[in-house]
């Protein structure tokens, strides 16, 4: 705190004045002032005393003043000067003291700050000491817990090891180098070595060479992909036992995420494998049995149906007509039971496939109605059917499955109707420019179904029990199969019924509307020099005959290299190139021809049975167009006209279709490609078709034998190659079911190929056994003029 300076007095101010003016000047002024004061004072005194004023009085006063005043003045001046000097010194001392005081204040503040800092540091040291003590305490606790955890970990490790050793599963693990790093007791029993003996060994030092390669390959895949895999292996134990294991291998890591190797877990699945094989064999045996029974019984049954129907048209009395009608109806019913049994087996194995084909609406309904009318007439029931316009003239559907569903439901309607009528109606509702819903309604005036049982009638083996109606018997699987078939076709079945008044089934099926068939285009070009590149003899025979009938000249190459050599030696107007050849692909042939400039003006048209690839893929590989196999006349004409017809320069007379119309006496069975057969007969004649079928019968045993040998050797590529040949050959003679079965086998990239190939082989064998005789019979039964 700063000291307050008292206000300056007059004496100090006077001293400052003397010091400022100077002692001499002040003394002179003081003497003059004193003389004036003495003279004036003397005058006042004399005047006030009434005395006479004398000059001597003034002189004496002046002399006395002049003598005393300087000394008095000097004394006081010195005194004042000394006092002033003392005051100045005192002010300097006071100022010095003030500076010292301010310095002391600053020092005091610094001292207080230092004291506070020191106190803070002392507090911090106390806290640090407490933290250290706490840390030491925590460290002691952690050390104690760590010791307990290590003890627990040792116990857990011992327990885990005991569990692993007690496990019936095979367990082992390997490091990054593929060497054994540990295993359990089962693994020791498998290889006949202890864990200590296994450490550091590789699979090649433990297993036989074939198994070691397989194990090492899967191990490498786990480490390469860094992902788990599952595989199945037959492993032979050291004591000679052979067991089937399902192995799962996974990569494993340490706590820092570094991979240490792989773990393998194997579950002994021998019993399950044996059961699975037994079940599969039983299923195959059942399927084979059903197929055999169906084939053996259906042949005479078809004869019964055909002959009984023909017999009905002869002159019979009433009793004989009723007997024959009963035989006919019973044979058809038995045939449908066979269909149900076969479809039930396929549904159990999930083998039912929906195959879409063009269905003619009028012909389809008339065919169904013609048979049901006879069944209804046998029971004196009236049968009515109608097609409620507008409906599509044709639509895409699985006609066989749809026909089976409608027959089954109409048979039931007739069977459960003692008197009255059964009716079938068909209508349609448009859902798009090319799509529609087809509706079939089946009504009867039969015994009806209790409402409490309506939700059960589509269950397998369910039958409505009526004490007052015992004449109808059945398997109880018909409606269940109908329901599943309609579901697979994307449709729906609804039922309404009233006891003793009748039942109504409504089937709704989404379909694609098929365009009406366009009249065949006339061929605008002839005399083409064509190189046909095809390796299957039957396909060569059919295609060559078809092309020559169309007025073309044909040369044949059965390998890719032969085609290249012929193209080098001769210029062709057109090359028809099969894509799958024995020595190279059709794409390779086309690439060579283009690279050597052998086909600058020659179109290349691909012959392919692959309907999966897009047209653009063929065009990008050097093709000018594609023709799907089996070759059809309409497609050949269309492609030839697009490639060669020139309306402005064409002078050749168009090749007309044959004037005579081939009269087919009997419709081809559904297992045959009727359109293709009709086209072949119209184009190359009946005798050539029969010759082609003879070549097929001659070649097919060789193809089948080679395919079965390849299958036994597990040579998938060879199996697919032979299946491709069979597919092409079957397509050339209209064996559509054989072609379809072979197509399944040739699809080697199917994810479940190995699981299904044996079933497909059985289907192919059955199709060959049944369809080739059916084709021969159909050819014999039709009188065809070439």
LINFENWO-V301332 format. One record per backbone hydrogen bond with DSSP energy under -0.5 kcal/mol. CO is the residue of the C=O (numbers start at 1). NH is the residue of the N-H. Records with the same first field share a line. If there is no record, write none. Layout:
BEGIN
CO->NH  NH
END
This chain:
BEGIN
9->13
10->14
11->15
12->16
13->17
14->18
15->19
16->20
17->21
18->22
22->26
23->27
24->28
25->29
26->30
27->31
28->32
29->33
30->34
31->35
32->36
33->37
34->38
35->39
36->40
37->41
38->42
39->43
40->44
41->45
42->46
43->47
44->48
45->49
46->50  51
47->50
52->54
54->58
55->59
56->60
57->61
58->62
59->63
60->64
61->65
62->66
63->67
64->68
65->69
66->70
68->72
69->73
70->74
71->75
72->76
73->77
74->78
75->79
76->80
77->81
78->82
79->83
80->84
81->85
82->86
83->87
84->88
85->89
86->90
87->91
88->92
89->93
90->94
91->95
92->96
93->97
94->98
95->99
96->100
97->101
98->102
99->103
100->104
101->105
102->106
103->107
104->108
105->109
106->110
107->111
108->112
109->113
110->114
111->115
112->116
113->117
114->118
115->119
116->120
117->121
118->122
119->123
120->124
121->125
122->126
123->127
124->128
125->129
126->130
127->131
128->132
129->133
130->134
131->135
132->136
133->137
134->138
135->139
136->140
137->141
138->142
139->143
140->144
141->145
142->146
143->147
144->148
145->149
146->150
147->151
148->152
149->153
150->154
151->155
152->156
153->157
154->158
155->159
156->160
157->161
158->162
159->163
160->164
161->165
162->166
163->167
169->171
170->266
171->184
172->264
173->181  182
174->262
175->178
178->203
179->175
180->200
182->173
184->188
185->189
186->190
187->191
188->192  193
189->238
194->198
195->199
198->201
201->180
202->205
203->206  207
208->212
209->213
210->214
211->215
212->216
213->217
214->218
215->219
216->220
217->221
218->222
219->223
220->224
221->225
222->226  227
229->249
231->247
233->235  245
235->237  243
237->240
241->237  243
243->235  245
244->269
245->233  247
246->267
247->231
248->265
249->229
250->263
252->260  261
254->257
258->254
260->176
261->252
262->174
263->250
264->172
265->248
266->170  268
267->246  269
269->273
270->274
271->275
272->276
273->277
274->278
275->279
276->280
277->281
278->282
279->283
280->284
281->285
282->286
283->287
284->288
285->289
286->290
287->291
288->292
289->293
290->294
291->295
292->296
293->297
294->298
295->299
296->300
297->301
298->302
299->303
300->304
301->305
302->306
303->307
304->308
305->309
306->310
307->311
308->312
309->313
310->313
311->314
314->316
317->321
318->322
319->323
320->324
321->325
322->326
323->327
324->328
325->329
326->330
327->331
328->332
329->333
330->334
331->335
332->336
333->337
334->338
335->339
336->340
337->341
338->342
339->343
340->344
341->345
342->346
343->347
344->348
345->349
346->351  352
347->350
353->355
354->356
357->397
359->361  395
360->364
361->365
362->366
363->367
364->368
365->369
366->370
367->371
368->372
369->373
370->374
371->375
372->376
373->377
374->378
375->379
376->379  381
377->380
382->422
384->424
386->388  426
387->389
393->361
394->514
395->359  397
396->512
397->357  399
398->402
399->403
400->404
401->405
402->406
403->407
404->408
405->409
406->410
407->411
408->412
409->413
410->414
411->415
412->416
414->417
416->418  447
419->421
420->382
421->445
422->384
423->443
424->386
425->441
426->388
427->439
429->437
434->513
435->431  432
436->438  511
437->429
438->509
439->427
440->507
441->425  443
442->505
443->423
444->503
447->500
450->453
451->454
453->456  457
454->457
456->459
459->462
464->466
466->469
471->473
476->461  462
477->481
478->482
479->483
480->484
481->485
482->486
483->487
484->488
485->489
486->491
487->490
492->508
494->506
496->504
498->501  502
502->498
503->444
504->496
505->442
506->494
507->440
508->492
509->438
511->436  513
512->396
523->655
528->530  553
529->573  574
530->532  555
531->533  576
532->534  557
533->578
535->537
536->540
537->541
538->542
539->543
540->544
541->545
542->546
543->547
544->548
545->549
546->550
547->552
548->551
551->527
553->530
555->532
557->534
559->563
560->564
561->565
562->566
563->567
564->568
565->569
566->570
570->572
573->603
574->531  576
575->577  605
576->533  578
577->607
579->581  586
584->581
585->589
586->590
587->591
588->592
589->593
590->594
591->595
592->596
593->598  599
594->597
601->603
603->575  605
604->606  624  625
605->577
606->608  627
607->579
608->629
609->611
614->617  618
615->618  619
616->620
617->621
618->621  623
619->622
625->606
627->608
632->636
633->637
634->638
635->639
636->640
637->641
638->642
639->643
640->644  645
641->645
646->649  650
654->656
655->523
660->662
662->664
663->665
669->672
671->737
672->674
673->677
674->678
675->679
676->680
677->681
678->682
679->683
680->684  685
681->685
685->689
686->690
687->691
688->692
689->693
690->694
691->695
692->696
693->697
694->698
695->699
696->700
697->701
699->703
700->704
701->705
702->706
703->707
704->708
705->709
706->710
707->711
708->712
709->713
710->715
711->714
714->716
715->719
716->720
717->721
718->722
719->723
720->724
721->725
722->726
723->727
724->728
725->729
726->730
727->731
728->732
729->733
730->733  735
731->734
734->673  736
735->739
736->740
737->741
738->742
739->743
740->744
741->745
742->746
743->747
744->747
746->748
747->750
750->753
752->756
753->756  757
756->760
757->761
758->762
759->763
760->764
761->765
762->766
763->767
764->768
765->769
766->770
767->771
768->772
770->774
771->775
772->776
773->777
774->778
775->779
776->780
777->781
778->782
781->783
782->784
784->786
END
